[in-house]
Amino acid sequence: MPFDYRKEYKEFYMPKGVPSIVDVPGMNFIAVRGSGDPNEEGGAYQRAIGLLYGIAYTIKMSKKGSHQIDGYFDYVVPPLEGFWWQEGVAGVDYAHKEAFHWISVIRLPDFVTKEDFDWAVREAAVKKKQDFSGVEFFTYEEGLCVQCMHTGPYDDEPATVEAMHRFMEAQGYTLDITDRRLHHEIYLSDARKTAPEKLKTVIRHPVRRQRPESAPGDS
């Protein structure tokens, strides 16, 4: 059976519906950067998703062509993910989607090198007669995070985020969203085929240990 990242790494892709702390190692991704409302019909975000899957399936189906990747094993293409931010906002303001900046990604298997990735970009461009120059090989080490499975519409995520933040503070952590550590979502449902109330999305926020308060007299 093909290797399925969601089943093999449940701690990263299938958390429970209650918050937990997780330490996420470095991973390589196919990535496209952009900005704007992700719901815009035919907009930059929707075009980015097409580019991501174009490369993802070129790599997956390489087993049938002349470019044989060392260490290749059959696998299920991992789920779509996204890193999100807005200028001047610590977290996400769901009321102003037009202000979003994003990095849309799909995880790469560890056997895919930068050279293999570059081959896939060239191959996809030729076969699909499309410009894939905006797609990049992206390495990201997320580190310590609080995460939770959110079930329901994307616009209802603030309630889950609030529960995550209450949990992390109770566990001795503080939010650590910066220009390098971002709001992260993993989309386990196809929004085109799933009722909004049944959508499953992993929400992940970077955290760090709270610094102990200085004792009286400490400098």
PLY file of the C-alpha trace (Angstrom):
ply
format ascii 1.0
element vertex 219
property float x
property float y
property float z
element edge 218
property int vertex1
property int vertex2
end_header
0.00 0.00 0.00
1.22 3.56 -0.68
2.80 5.36 2.27
0.24 7.77 3.77
1.72 10.62 5.81
-1.55 11.30 7.56
-1.69 7.75 8.91
2.03 7.33 9.60
2.47 10.71 11.33
-0.83 11.09 13.15
0.76 13.40 15.73
1.22 16.02 12.99
-1.80 15.41 10.76
-4.52 13.88 12.92
-4.50 15.58 16.33
-7.54 15.35 18.56
-10.17 18.04 18.86
-8.54 19.35 22.01
-5.30 21.40 22.07
-1.91 19.75 22.51
1.76 20.71 22.37
3.86 19.24 19.56
7.49 19.62 18.43
7.52 19.67 14.61
10.78 18.76 12.85
12.11 20.32 9.67
10.39 19.31 6.43
10.71 20.12 2.74
7.76 21.45 0.77
6.59 22.53 -2.64
5.65 26.18 -2.05
3.98 29.13 -3.74
3.88 32.57 -2.11
1.18 35.16 -2.62
-1.30 37.57 -1.11
-4.99 38.37 -1.23
-8.34 36.78 -0.41
-8.11 32.98 -0.80
-11.81 32.87 -1.71
-11.42 35.09 -4.78
-12.70 33.13 -7.76
-9.77 32.48 -10.10
-7.50 34.53 -7.83
-3.84 34.10 -6.91
-4.52 31.54 -4.17
-6.56 29.25 -6.39
-3.94 29.48 -9.13
-1.23 28.64 -6.56
-3.02 25.44 -5.59
-3.04 24.34 -9.22
0.70 24.91 -9.46
1.37 22.97 -6.26
-0.56 19.91 -7.37
1.00 20.10 -10.82
4.45 19.60 -9.26
3.24 17.16 -6.59
1.81 14.74 -9.15
4.73 15.15 -11.53
6.98 13.89 -8.72
4.59 11.14 -7.65
4.23 9.82 -11.21
7.97 10.03 -11.97
8.10 6.29 -11.30
6.51 5.78 -14.75
9.00 7.92 -16.67
12.68 8.15 -17.49
13.61 10.23 -14.42
13.97 7.66 -11.64
14.36 9.22 -8.20
16.77 7.48 -5.82
14.96 6.03 -2.83
11.52 6.51 -4.38
8.60 4.70 -2.72
4.92 4.93 -3.60
2.99 7.39 -1.45
-0.21 9.35 -1.10
0.31 13.03 -1.92
0.21 14.81 1.48
-2.53 17.34 2.24
-2.50 20.98 1.24
-1.17 23.32 3.94
-0.81 27.06 4.37
1.19 29.57 6.40
-0.74 32.83 6.87
-0.04 36.33 8.13
-1.19 39.96 7.86
0.89 43.08 8.30
0.59 44.50 11.82
-1.55 41.60 13.09
-0.34 39.09 15.70
-2.18 36.07 14.37
-5.05 36.29 11.88
-7.86 38.79 11.35
-10.53 36.69 9.67
-12.64 39.76 8.86
-10.03 41.09 6.42
-9.09 38.22 4.13
-8.01 40.66 1.43
-5.03 41.55 3.65
-3.70 37.98 3.81
-0.17 37.03 2.84
0.37 33.31 2.48
2.76 30.52 1.64
0.74 27.62 0.25
2.58 24.29 0.51
2.48 20.53 0.01
4.99 18.36 1.85
7.68 16.59 -0.16
8.83 13.06 0.66
12.33 13.06 2.14
13.75 11.26 -0.89
13.06 14.29 -3.13
16.21 16.39 -3.54
16.43 19.95 -4.85
17.68 18.49 -8.14
14.65 16.20 -8.37
12.40 19.16 -7.61
14.02 21.28 -10.33
13.51 18.43 -12.79
9.80 18.28 -11.83
9.38 22.02 -12.44
10.90 21.70 -15.92
8.91 18.56 -16.69
5.60 20.06 -15.58
6.21 23.23 -17.58
6.78 21.22 -20.77
3.95 18.72 -20.31
1.34 21.17 -19.05
2.52 24.15 -21.13
2.31 26.31 -18.03
4.64 28.66 -16.15
5.84 27.03 -12.92
8.60 29.56 -12.20
6.76 30.79 -9.09
7.05 27.40 -7.39
9.91 26.93 -4.92
11.64 24.23 -2.88
10.89 25.37 0.67
12.46 24.04 3.88
10.80 24.90 7.18
11.48 23.80 10.75
8.42 24.68 12.77
9.58 23.65 16.23
7.45 23.88 19.36
3.76 24.55 18.66
0.26 24.29 20.07
-2.17 22.60 17.71
-5.76 21.37 17.52
-8.13 19.75 15.05
-10.79 22.27 14.03
-14.05 20.82 12.71
-16.36 23.22 10.93
-16.23 26.32 8.70
-12.98 28.22 8.36
-14.68 31.36 9.67
-15.35 29.55 12.97
-11.62 28.99 13.60
-11.27 31.87 16.13
-13.05 29.81 18.81
-10.57 26.94 18.33
-7.64 29.38 18.33
-8.86 30.90 21.59
-9.03 27.43 23.19
-5.50 26.71 21.97
-4.18 29.91 23.51
-5.88 29.25 26.86
-4.37 25.76 26.89
-0.83 26.86 26.04
-0.86 29.53 28.76
-2.11 27.01 31.32
0.77 24.71 30.29
3.39 27.42 30.74
3.81 28.51 27.12
3.39 31.84 25.38
2.49 32.60 21.77
5.54 33.08 19.53
4.14 34.24 16.20
6.81 36.28 14.40
7.77 37.11 10.83
9.44 33.68 10.71
7.00 31.62 12.81
3.51 31.77 11.35
-0.13 30.76 11.75
-0.31 27.33 10.09
-3.26 25.37 8.74
-3.41 21.85 7.28
-6.47 21.06 5.17
-7.66 17.48 5.58
-10.94 18.00 3.69
-11.72 19.02 0.12
-13.80 22.17 0.57
-15.38 21.62 -2.87
-16.87 18.29 -1.78
-17.32 18.62 2.00
-20.13 20.36 3.88
-18.76 23.37 5.81
-19.73 21.90 9.18
-17.69 18.76 8.43
-14.46 20.41 7.26
-11.40 19.23 9.19
-8.44 21.59 9.54
-5.36 21.27 11.73
-4.55 24.68 13.24
-1.03 25.19 14.58
0.58 28.17 16.33
4.24 28.52 17.36
4.92 28.80 21.08
7.82 29.12 23.49
8.27 28.43 27.17
7.29 31.33 29.39
10.25 32.94 31.11
10.11 32.56 34.90
9.49 35.80 36.71
12.58 37.25 38.38
12.80 36.82 42.11
12.95 39.95 44.27
16.44 41.39 44.22
17.40 39.77 40.90
18.91 42.17 38.42
0 1
1 2
2 3
3 4
4 5
5 6
6 7
7 8
8 9
9 10
10 11
11 12
12 13
13 14
14 15
15 16
16 17
17 18
18 19
19 20
20 21
21 22
22 23
23 24
24 25
25 26
26 27
27 28
28 29
29 30
30 31
31 32
32 33
33 34
34 35
35 36
36 37
37 38
38 39
39 40
40 41
41 42
42 43
43 44
44 45
45 46
46 47
47 48
48 49
49 50
50 51
51 52
52 53
53 54
54 55
55 56
56 57
57 58
58 59
59 60
60 61
61 62
62 63
63 64
64 65
65 66
66 67
67 68
68 69
69 70
70 71
71 72
72 73
73 74
74 75
75 76
76 77
77 78
78 79
79 80
80 81
81 82
82 83
83 84
84 85
85 86
86 87
87 88
88 89
89 90
90 91
91 92
92 93
93 94
94 95
95 96
96 97
97 98
98 99
99 100
100 101
101 102
102 103
103 104
104 105
105 106
106 107
107 108
108 109
109 110
110 111
111 112
112 113
113 114
114 115
115 116
116 117
117 118
118 119
119 120
120 121
121 122
122 123
123 124
124 125
125 126
126 127
127 128
128 129
129 130
130 131
131 132
132 133
133 134
134 135
135 136
136 137
137 138
138 139
139 140
140 141
141 142
142 143
143 144
144 145
145 146
146 147
147 148
148 149
149 150
150 151
151 152
152 153
153 154
154 155
155 156
156 157
157 158
158 159
159 160
160 161
161 162
162 163
163 164
164 165
165 166
166 167
167 168
168 169
169 170
170 171
171 172
172 173
173 174
174 175
175 176
176 177
177 178
178 179
179 180
180 181
181 182
182 183
183 184
184 185
185 186
186 187
187 188
188 189
189 190
190 191
191 192
192 193
193 194
194 195
195 196
196 197
197 198
198 199
199 200
200 201
201 202
202 203
203 204
204 205
205 206
206 207
207 208
208 209
209 210
210 211
211 212
212 213
213 214
214 215
215 216
216 217
217 218
